[in-house]
Amino acid sequence: MPLTVNEHYAASAACFLGGVLSCVTHLWMLVDFLPKIRMRSSLRSMHVQLCVANLMVVAFFALGAVSHFERRWIFGDFICKFYTFWCKFSPILAVGLLAACLFAEYQHASDPSLAKKDQPYRLSTLFAWLNAILWGAGSLIWSRYGVEPAGFSCVVYWYEVQPYVTYMSLFGFGLPFMIAIYYAFTLWSTGLTIGNPMAKATIGVMFTLALQFSGYLFGFIYAFCGYTLSHYAIAFAQIWTKSLGVAHPFVYSNMLAEETPSSVKKE
């Protein structure tokens, strides 16, 4: 059942509000918050990249918001291709950098002497970027994509069963996320999160990222089981993802609340 005019307007407002809040809070993280936290410069660089990637996920919220308002895609074929690439590149990059951050936090906590070596972190971040570029480019080469049924966005048809979506879900998202879970569990089970608020914050971001992309995950599973998603479900996944981006900066700030002004400094 197509969305009504008022439902399109409501979706446009929700997408715009969620996108603005997410962008503002991530910019605050980059400009004011992360530079003041005590950590090695190599580790700081990784968290900055993760924050940038999370910002990139929500950066083009206006395309969806405007298209909802107009009730059709108005940006043409080139922007359609760019947005299709971006909507796979940026979230896969975020998940990959999350795994790299948790790996680095584990290295840093288990053997502080390793924190002085940048090479392991460079290799893991390089893998995250290359993996994201591969699957982002693959969305334009190997997948079926275009304007989705409600007409508000250009996407890979993630709500249909097709090989690209299956392999991307397993290897593009799934593999880095399993690596993130492994290092998060190892940090927690070995007690390395005690007195380590940055590691706790990174684990918290893992949960908020999982929640942020849960709309797409459940939609994919629903379609994989042979059911057809409604226009409402397809619209909800996009709005949910853009809006939940606001959660990551609050996880960082709450987990690091124990940092007193006198102890916040650069190393």
Secondary structure as UniProt FT lines:
FT   HELIX           5..28
FT   HELIX           29..33
FT   HELIX           34..36
FT   HELIX           41..58
FT   TURN            59..60
FT   HELIX           61..70
FT   HELIX           76..110
FT   HELIX           112..116
FT   HELIX           119..141
FT   STRAND          145..147
FT   TURN            149..150
FT   STRAND          154..156
FT   TURN            158..159
FT   HELIX           163..167
FT   HELIX           168..174
FT   HELIX           175..189
FT   TURN            190..195
FT   HELIX           197..212
FT   HELIX           214..224
FT   TURN            225..226
FT   HELIX           231..244
FT   TURN            245..246
FT   HELIX           247..255
FT   TURN            256..258
FT   TURN            261..263
//
